[in-house]
Structures are given as C-alpha cells and as structure tokens.
Amino acid sequence: MRTAIPRSCCSPVTSPAICATRPADTVLRGTCADRIAALRRFPPLLALAVRGVAYDAVAKERFHIDGRKALRRLAAALDLSDQGL
C-alpha cells in the first residue's frame, strides 16, 4: 500500500532551508519522467554485456530478461514467430 506524500516537505527531520529550495512537485515529477524515459531509451543490456555479469546473480537475471525482450522485438521486426523464445 502506498502512503501519501505530505504537501509540506518540512518536518522535524527536514530542515526548513531544504524546503525553501525544493522545486515544485510538477518540476520533480517532470524530472523523474525524463529520467525514466532515458532509462527506457537506453536499456542496460549493452552496459551489462560490456561489463559482464559473472558472479552477479541480479545482473545476470536482468541481462537475460532484457536479452529475451530484445530477441522478441527482433523476431517481430523480422516477422518470425516467437516459438521457443
């Protein structure tokens, strides 16, 4: 269950100086959306292939997931069936 983010960022643990310089929610949401779009444009498959995934179970799993997605897109572009993928 998601908890709502309070409208005011000022709290006993947050400095008022931080609140004064905090951008508006729409700016923060826009920045977040831009970063997510960049991640989608440049999937980690290439970076993982160059870096290698030996001895890193999480990276290896991500590499295989992204690799299967890329192969499915290639098969669809070549008008091949996805049997066995």
RAFEN-V928454 format. One record per residue. N is the residue number from 0. SS is DSSP state (2 for helix, 1 for strand, 0 for the rest). PHI is phi as a letter, one per 30 degrees, with the letter a starting at -180 (none if undefined). BURIAL is 1 if it has 16 or more other C-alpha atoms within 10 Angstrom, else 0. Layout:
[[N SS PHI BURIAL] [N SS PHI BURIAL]]
//
This chain:
[[0 0 none 0] [1 0 d 0] [2 0 c 0] [3 0 d 0] [4 0 d 0] [5 0 d 0] [6 0 d 0] [7 0 c 0] [8 0 d 0] [9 0 d 0] [10 1 b 0] [11 0 e 0] [12 0 c 0] [13 1 c 0] [14 0 d 0] [15 2 e 0] [16 2 d 0] [17 2 d 0] [18 2 d 0] [19 2 d 0] [20 2 c 0] [21 0 d 0] [22 0 d 0] [23 0 d 0] [24 2 e 0] [25 2 d 0] [26 2 d 0] [27 2 d 0] [28 2 d 0] [29 2 d 0] [30 2 d 0] [31 2 d 0] [32 2 d 0] [33 2 d 0] [34 2 d 0] [35 2 d 0] [36 2 d 0] [37 2 d 0] [38 2 d 0] [39 2 d 0] [40 2 d 0] [41 0 b 0] [42 0 d 0] [43 0 d 0] [44 2 e 1] [45 2 d 0] [46 2 d 0] [47 2 d 0] [48 2 d 0] [49 2 d 0] [50 2 d 0] [51 0 j 0] [52 0 b 1] [53 0 d 0] [54 0 i 0] [55 0 b 0] [56 2 d 0] [57 2 d 0] [58 2 d 1] [59 2 d 1] [60 2 d 0] [61 2 d 0] [62 2 e 1] [63 2 d 0] [64 2 d 0] [65 2 d 1] [66 2 d 1] [67 2 d 0] [68 2 d 0] [69 2 d 0] [70 2 d 0] [71 2 d 1] [72 2 d 0] [73 2 d 0] [74 2 d 0] [75 2 d 0] [76 2 d 0] [77 0 d 0] [78 0 h 0] [79 0 c 0] [80 0 d 0] [81 0 c 0] [82 0 d 0] [83 0 i 0] [84 0 c 0]]
//
